């Protein structure tokens, strides 16, 4: 097997922009929706909210037939 030259690098992962393009990108990221500071995402809070909503809906779905006299 032939080994590739280690000096030759794949440049597809290198992200280099011209200075004027980088300035435009930085300007875009600093205005509008991107400039609003946001709270960090909390997946635990979302999971807890989901569990509470599903539990309440489950109890409600069992309460409705009991009140209607089906059970």
Secondary structure as GFF3:
##gff-version 3
##sequence-region A 1 71
A	DSSP	three_ten_helix	11	13	.	.	.	ID=ss1
A	DSSP	alpha_helix	19	29	.	.	.	ID=ss2
A	DSSP	three_ten_helix	32	35	.	.	.	ID=ss3
A	DSSP	alpha_helix	43	68	.	.	.	ID=ss4
###
